[in-house]
Amino acid sequence: MGDLVSFSLSGRTSRRHYWAALLLLTLLGVAVESLQDFLFGITISETGFNVATGLLSAAGLIIGWLTITLFVRRFHDIDRTGWWALSVFIPFFVPVGVIVLGCLRGSDGENRYGPVPGRTAQAAPEDTVRLLNELAHLKAAGAVTDEEYEAQKKRLLNGH
C-alpha cells in the first residue's frame, strides 16, 4: 500500500488507501483540535501558550496539506486533474464529495497520472515483443555481447 500519507501531489491513490489515510488524518485533526481546546482551559505562561498554539497550528496546516494531496491523488486515480480537489471546499460538496470520491473506481490500468496504485508501470506486451526483436537484431549484428543481450532480455521480461 506504500506510504499512507504523502506530501506529493503526483501519482494515484486507491480507494482503500484513501479511506485509511482519510481516517488517520481525521483522527489527527481531531486530536490537534482537542489539544487546542485544552490549551484555552488551562493556565500557563503566555510564552508557553504561544509556543503550544504555534506548534498545534503548524500541525493543523500539515494535516490540511496532507489531506489536499490525498484528494489530488485520488482524483488522479479516476483520471481527473488535481484541480478538482478544490471542489471539496464547496460547502455542500464536502460531505458528499468526500464520500463519492472514496467510492468511485479508479481507472483501469495506467493513466496519465501513473500506474495503478500498488503496481509499477509495465510496457504493453506488444512493446515488449518489439523491444525483444530489436534486441535480437542488435545481437545478430554484433552490436551487443551475449551477456548484454541476456541481461537486457531478462530486464525486459521482468518488466523493469
N, C-alpha and C positions, 0 to 999 in steps of 0.2 A: 504494500500500500504506500510505501515511500514515507516522506515526511508528512505528518498530519497537518501541519500548518506551514506556510511558506510566505516569505516576503516578495516572492517573484510574481509578476503579472503574466508571465508566459507559461505555456503548457496547458494541460487539461486536468480536471478533477472529476473523478467518477462520483456517482450518486452516493455510494457507501462512504467514500472518503468525505464528501460534502457534509453528510449528516453527522458523522463522527466529529469532524472539525467544527461544525456549527455548534454542536452540543458543548464541546470543550471551550470554545470562545465565549459562548453564552454563560457558562459557569464561571469562567474567569472574569467576565464583565460584571456579573452579579457579585462576585467576591470583592472586586475593586470598589464597586458602588457601596457595598456594605461597609467596607473599611472607611470610605469617605464619610458615610453617615455616622459611623462610630466616632470619628475624629471630632465631629461637631458636638458630641455628647460628653466629652471628657475635658478635663482641664490640663493643658500642657502649655509650655512656653510658646511664645509667638514664633520664635525661630523653629522650634520642633514642629509646630503646626504647619508652618510654611514649607519646610523640607518635606514633611509627610504628604502634604497636599500636592506639592510639585511632583514627587515620585509617583503618587497614585494617578495624577493627571497624565504623566508620561506613559504609565502602564495602560491607561484608557486609550490614549492615542495609538499605541502599538496594537492593542486589541482591535481598534477600529480599522487600522490599516490591514491587519491580517484578515479581517472579515471582508474588506473590499477586494483584496487579492483572491480570496476564496470565491467570491461571486464572479469575478472576472474569469478565473479558470473554469468555473462551472459553465458560464456562458460559452467559453471556448469549446467545451466538450459537446455542446449542442450546436456547434459551428456558427456561433453568433459573435460579433465583435464585443470586446470587453467594455465598450462604451455603454452597452445595455445595463451594466452594473449600476449605472446612475439611476436607473428606473426604480431600484429598490428604495430610493429616498422619497419617492412619491407617496404621500401618506396612506392612501388606500392600498397601494401596491405592496407595502412592506409585508404584512402578514400573509397575504395571498401569494404574492410573488415569490417569497422565500420558500413557501411550501411547493408551489408549482415548479420552481427551478430545481428543487430537490427530487421531484417526481419524473421530470422529463428524461427520456432515454437519450444517452449520448449518441453521437454519430457512429455509425458502423465503420470500423477501420480508421485509418489515418485521415485526418482532415488538415486544413491549412494551419491549424494551431499545434499539430503534433500527432504522435501515435496515440492509440487507445491507452488510457491511463493503465499503468502496470505492465505495459508491453513496450518493447523497443521498436523503433522503425525498422522495417524489413523491406527489401526490394520485392517487387512483384515477381512471380515465377518466371514470366517471360523475360524480365530484365536479367534475372539470374542466368537463364539459359543463354541469352545474348552475350552476357559478360563471360560465361564459361567458354563459349565458342570463340570469342575474341582472344581469350587467354590461350586456348588451344592453338590458334593461328600464330600467336606470338611465340609459343613454344616450338611449333613446327618451323618457324622462320629462324629459330635460334636466338630470338631477342630476350628470352628468359631461360634461366637454367632449370633443370628438373626440380631442384629444391625450391626455387622461387615459384615454379608452377604449382607444386603440391601445396605450398604454404598459402598461395592466393586462392587455389581451388577450395581448400579447407575453410578459409575465411569466408568465401562466397557462400558455400553450402551451409555454414553455421549462421549466416545472416548478419555478419559483422561488417 
